[in-house]
Each structure stands twice: as C-alpha cells, then as structure tokens.
Amino acid sequence: MFKNLLNNYLLLFICNLLCLTIEASYLEYSYINIELYHSLNKNDFSLRGNITITNLNSGAYTLSQESLTTIERNQLKQLAEENRFYRLQAVVTSSDGSRKEYLTSTRACALATSQLTDILWISLDHTGSVLGISQTVSSGNVGNCQHIHSLHIDELDEFNTEIYVKHMEAAPIPDTATFIQKLQLEREARERGETKDNRGFFAKYWMYIVPVVILVLISGATNPEATGAR
C-alpha cells in the first residue's frame, strides 16, 4: 500500500513539474497590451498611453505615454486643489484576443505634487491572466497637498511611470513521500515491538478520564439540593 502511495506521489510530482514547465514557456512567449485612459474631469476619459508586456515571465515591457496639454494640466491642478481623485482606466487585451477593463484611482494632489511620478502594479495569475491593476504614488507626496496652490502647471508635463509585474505565488507542495516513509517505519517498528509509549498517565488515558469528569460535573449541577444538604 505504501509503495503504491509513493508511486502515485512521484507521478503527481512529475505532472506538476511538467505543468510548471509548460506554463513558464507559455508566459515567456505570451504578451499583454494595456491601453491607459485617465479622467481629468467628472466623467470623460481620454487616452493617456499604452503598455505592452512583451514577456509575462520576466515582466519586460514597453511604455508610451501622451504629454498633457495646457487644458489637461489645468484640469489636473483643479482636481488636486479640490482634493478629488485622479481615476485611471486600464483596458487589457491578452494574446488570445480577450479584453478586460480595470479601474484604479489615487489622490490628484499626491500625483500632482509628485510631478506625475507614479507606479502601476500589474498582478498576474499562474496562467498569465491579469488579476488586477493598481496605481500608487509615493506616500511622501500626500503630506505636501497643502502646497498644491503654489505648484506651477508647467511642472505637470509628462508622466514618469514605473511598471511592476507581480506573479501569484504557488503554494508549496507537501512532502508526502517523507511522511509516508515515516508512517511505514513507525508501523514496522510497532510490529517488531521496538516502540515504547513514554507518555504520562493522563496523556495515555485522557479519553477515559475526561468523560468521567464531565459526568461528575453534570451530576453535581443537576442535584443542587443534595449538594446543599451536605
């Protein structure tokens, strides 16, 4: 029986290894295209740029972004002065042609005081599909929002963006073979009479002691008159 379990475990391990190899090869030759749109007023979204992740395994990418016009700079500064949120929409197109949309946001004042320096985090699952996209700005810029009125719109020209691709971490594979071998050795030792039970009295017989104690407590609780008479 143990030999069959060990053989099944080895077969499962080989299958998992093959799957990981195939997935790594797929991630290396697949790509993702991400169109970025941002909202600088209440409702409308306009094109901000485009990201192409050319290698999902290594996270290599190309990035192109539009410069802000004078009107857009003023709109962004107004968002910051009113302490509103800058919204970013990401439209993801995978190599199989499927499309998904993601929405993230950050405080406009933090983005403006950072002079349009931000980070985009792209999370992928084990198959290379996008799980989520989020935008972050340095937390040190949040405290400078009170100085937003002194910011010149000429400083809000081009986005300085870093892209980070995060892969979902695989769960560790349990060491079933070692566990089965340990069980087999313990069984063989018990059959030969080599193992001794060095546990204390209570550790050995707790399953008999505990029910008796519970019955005594229940009996005392249900007979309060007898207890008082004593």
N, C-alpha and C positions, 0 to 999 in steps of 0.2 A: 504494500500500500504506500509506504513512504517513498519507495523508488518511483512509483507512478506519479506521486505528487511532485517529486523532484524533477522528473522529466517534463511534466506539464509546466512547471515554473520556468525551466530553461527554454521551452518552446515559446512561452509568453514573453520572456525577456528578449529573445531573438526577434519576435514580431514587433515588439515596441522599438527595438533598435532600428529595424528596417523602416518603420513608420517615421521615426525621427529623422532618418537619413533622407527619406523621400520629401518630408516637409521642409528640411533645410534646403534641398535642391530647388523645391518649388518657390520658397521665399527668395532665393538668390536670383531667379530669372523672372519673377513677377514684379509688377510695378503698380503704383497708385498715383493718380492725378487728383489734385485738390485745388479747386477754384475758391478763392477767398473773396468775400463780399463784406463790406462794413456799412454800418448805419451811422451817419453823422447828423441825422435829424430824427424825427419821431418815427417815421415809417419806412422810408425808402432805403434800399440797399444799393450800393454802387461797387463796381469792381475794384478790388484792392490789389490783387496779384494772383499768382499761380505757383503751386508747388508740385513737383514731380519726384516721388520717391522711386529712384531707379533700381534700388536693391533693398528689398524688405528685410533681408537677413542682416546686412551691415548698417542699414539706415542711411545709405548715401542718397543725396537729393540735390535737385536744382531748384532755385528760387528766383522768381522775378516779381517785382512789385512796382506799382504806379506811384509817381510823385504826387503829392497833394497840390491841388490848385489853390489859388488865393481864397476862393469861396469855401473850399473844404477846410482850409486852415482856420478860418474864422468860425466855421460851424463846430469844429473840434474844440476850439478855445471856449466857445459858448457852452458846449456840453460840460467842459471842465469847470467853468465858473458857476454853473448851476448845480454842480455836484451830481451829475447824472452819469449813466453808464454808457460806455462805448461797446456796441454789440458787433460781434463778428460771426459771419455765417460761412461755414465750410461745406462745399459740395464735393463729395468724394466719388470718383469714378475708378472702379477696380479694373484689372486687366481682363476680367470676364465681361465687362460692359455694365455691371450693376452700379447703381447710383444711390447714394445716401446723403442726407443733409444733417449737419450738426451745428448747434448754436452755442456760443460761449460769450462771455462779457467780462469787462473789468471796469474799474472806475476811470472815467475820462481824465480826471485831474492827475491820477497817477501816471497814465500813459503820456499826457502832455508834459508833465514835469520831467519824465524820463527822456524827453525829446524823441518819442516814438521808438524807444527801445523795448522790445518785448520778447517773450519766449512762447513758442507753440509746442505743446506736448501732444504727440500722436500715439495713442495706445492701440496695440495690435494683439489679436489672439494668436493661438498656435498655428492657425491656417493662414494668417496674414490679413484677415479681415479687420477693419477699423472698429474698435470698441468705443472710442471717444476722442474728442479733440478739445483741448482747453488752452486758454491764453492766460499767461501770468506776466506780471510786471514786478520789478524789484520792490520789495516791501518798504525800502528806504524812501521811495518817492511818495508814499502815501502821506507821510508827515509833512511834506512840503506843499500840500494843496492850498494852504493859506496864502502862499506867494504866487498863486496862479495869475493874479491880475497883472503882475509885473512881467509875465512871460511874453516875449515877442513872437508874433506868428511866423516870422522868418525862420525861427528855430524848428518849426513844425513842417519840415520839408519832405524827408524820405524816411520810411520805416527801416529800422535796423533790427532784423528779426533772426533769432536762432531757432532751429528746429531740432527737437529731440524725439526719437522714435523709441518707444518702450514696448518690449515684448512681455506677454503674460508668462510668468514663471511656471514651469511644470512642477507638479507635485512629486516629491521623492518616491522612488519605487521601494516598497518594503523588502527587506532581506528575508524572503520566505525560505530560501534554501537553508540558511543558517538556523532558522527557527525549527524547521522540520528535522534537521540533523540533530539539534539539541533534544527534541522530543524523542527521537529514536534512541539516542544514547541513554536518556533517562529511563525509557521503557526497558531497555536491555539490562540496565543496572538494577532495576526493581526485580526483574525476573531472576537475576542471579543473587538477589538478596544483599547487594552491596550498599544500598542506600539506607540511612537511618534517619528517623524523624526526630530531630533535636528541638522541636518546638516545645513551649511550656504547656502546662496542663490546660489553661484556659484557651490557648491558641489551638489546641487539638480538639477540644470538646465544646467550643463556644456554641455550636449549632444545637447542642442539647441543653446547655445551661441557660441560654437566653430565653427560650420558650417557657422554661420553668419559672424564671424570674418574672416574666410578663404575666403568667397565670397567677402568681402570688400577689402582684400589684393589683390586678383586676379583681381578685377575690377580696382584697382588703378594701378596695374602693366601693364594691357592691354590698359590703356588710359593715357600714359605719357604726351601727348600734352595738355590734359585738365588740368592735374596737373600743368604743366608749366605756363599755362595761368593764373592760379590763383595767 
